[in-house]
Amino acid sequence: MVALTPDAQLAGGRRVGGAGGRPGDTPKAVTALGPGHPGTAGRSRPADRGAGGPGGRPSPLTSAATRAFLTQDVRVRRDLPDSVHQMRVAARRLRSGLKVFEPMLDVEWAEALRTELGWIAGELGVSRDTEVLQARIDHHADEVGEDFAPLIRAVVDPALSERWHDARDHALKAMVSQRYREFLDNLVDAARSPRLNAAADAPAQDVLPALVEKAWKKLRKEVKLLELDGEAHPWHEARIRAKKARYAAEAVAPVMGEEVKKFAKALSGVTEVLGEHQDAWVAQQTLKELASAPEIDGMSGFSLGLLHEFEFEQELFARNDFVELWPSVKRAHKKARLA
């Protein structure tokens, strides 16, 4: 993976404005990249009122989170490794933070930002998901035997490569749109001056545990619906809830202490296991779709069917892994003393 130097980040920031931006956009983006960055000398630092900020006024939109998003914006435009994934992660963290801390924020303002973050994450999603899916299928093709792997790849690689290119072109068009430019302006403004309400003036230790606990309760409710031999959808919903609970715990861990940090790490294990479950399910649907194409010959269809069975087994393994993992997550929650 290529690490951007500060100079490279700044140059990329100028290109963000150059890709359809207006004069005056760059200083905003540069400022959001934070202290110590070229171009920020003599400028005021964006307010970084994280969960440990003055007066316990938490903000999910710290300058660091915005900086991470803008950095990945530059890397996506340069087509650097893992950039789309990291940009989506940054968007999801910001979006989740807005939801978790919504009781302390101007609700209409927060929901407007969440809408735009969800939009751009969705625009990036197809290209990233297709990239991951193709890599997974290519890797797992070897598991069904050397006689079948070339037949699988001969069907999957051309189809998913074309899908990836189309999705990437679509995402890049979104990133030079007027809507996206306005969103970037609003995001940087949010990092500098989040719209907090009176509840944000309360001591952090009095407010933050309840916010994490709320996310945890929603996850626990979803987990109760899971069945080892049930449908995949509840497992996917549990994954979404686990991500939100994880991001919430990570956001407050600097204030709440080591046990909350450990709880967040335990939740990251849940998201990994349930992510594997989701990837296996998506692979099955894709293989079924490709195998049903009229031009697929019998042996190629048989090969795709073998891999479909392998991915079904991976889905079941992930469910069993989750069952083994869950008790340790509940213990980590208990030690975090959030309730």
WONORCOR-V378559 format. One record per backbone hydrogen bond with DSSP energy under -0.5 kcal/mol. NH is the residue of the N-H (numbers start at 0). CO is the residue of the C=O. Records with the same first field share a line. If there is no record, write none. Layout:
NH: CO + CO
//
This chain:
3: 1
8: 4
9: 5
10: 6
11: 7
12: 8
13: 9
14: 10
15: 11
16: 12
17: 13
18: 14
19: 17
20: 16
24: 21
27: 23
28: 24
29: 25
30: 26
31: 27
32: 28 + 29
33: 30
36: 33
39: 36
42: 39
45: 30
48: 46
49: 47
52: 49
55: 52
56: 53
57: 55
58: 48
61: 59
65: 61
66: 62
67: 63
68: 64
69: 65
70: 66
71: 67
72: 68
73: 69
74: 70
75: 71
76: 72
77: 73
78: 75
79: 74
82: 79
85: 81
86: 82
87: 83
88: 84
89: 85
90: 86
91: 87
92: 88
93: 89
94: 90
95: 91
96: 92
97: 93
98: 94
99: 95
100: 96
101: 98
103: 100
104: 101
105: 194
106: 104
109: 105
110: 106
111: 107
112: 108
113: 109
114: 110
115: 111
116: 112
117: 113
118: 114
119: 115
120: 116
121: 117
122: 118
123: 119
124: 120
125: 121
127: 123
128: 124
129: 125
130: 126
131: 127
132: 128
133: 129
134: 130
135: 131
136: 132
137: 133
138: 134
139: 135
140: 136
141: 138
142: 139
143: 140
144: 141
147: 144
148: 144
149: 145
151: 147
152: 148
153: 149
154: 150 + 151
155: 151
156: 152
158: 154
159: 155
160: 156
161: 157
162: 158
163: 159
164: 160
165: 161
166: 162
167: 163
168: 164
169: 165
170: 166
171: 167
172: 168
173: 169
174: 170
175: 172
176: 173
180: 176
181: 177
182: 178
183: 179
184: 180
185: 181
186: 182
187: 183
188: 184
189: 185
190: 186
191: 187
192: 188
195: 193
196: 103
199: 196
200: 197
201: 198
205: 202
206: 202 + 203
207: 203
210: 206 + 207
211: 207
212: 208
213: 209
214: 210
215: 211
216: 212
217: 213
218: 214
219: 215
220: 216
221: 217
222: 218
223: 219
224: 221
225: 222
229: 226
234: 231
235: 231
236: 232
237: 233
238: 234
239: 235
240: 236
241: 237
242: 238
243: 239
244: 240
245: 241
246: 242
247: 243
248: 244
249: 245
250: 246
251: 247
252: 248
254: 251
255: 251
256: 252
260: 256
261: 257
262: 258
263: 259
264: 260
265: 261
266: 262
267: 263
268: 264
269: 265
270: 266
271: 267
272: 268
273: 269
274: 270
275: 271
276: 272
277: 273
278: 274
279: 275
280: 276
281: 277
282: 278
283: 279
284: 280
285: 281
286: 282
287: 283
288: 284
289: 285
290: 286
291: 287
292: 289
295: 292
300: 296
301: 297
302: 298
303: 299
304: 300
305: 301
306: 302
307: 303
308: 304
309: 305
310: 306
311: 307
312: 308
313: 309
314: 310
315: 311
316: 312
317: 313
318: 314
319: 315
320: 316
321: 317
322: 318
323: 319
324: 320
325: 321
326: 322
327: 324
328: 324
329: 325
330: 326
331: 327
332: 328
333: 329
334: 330
335: 331
336: 332 + 333
337: 332
//
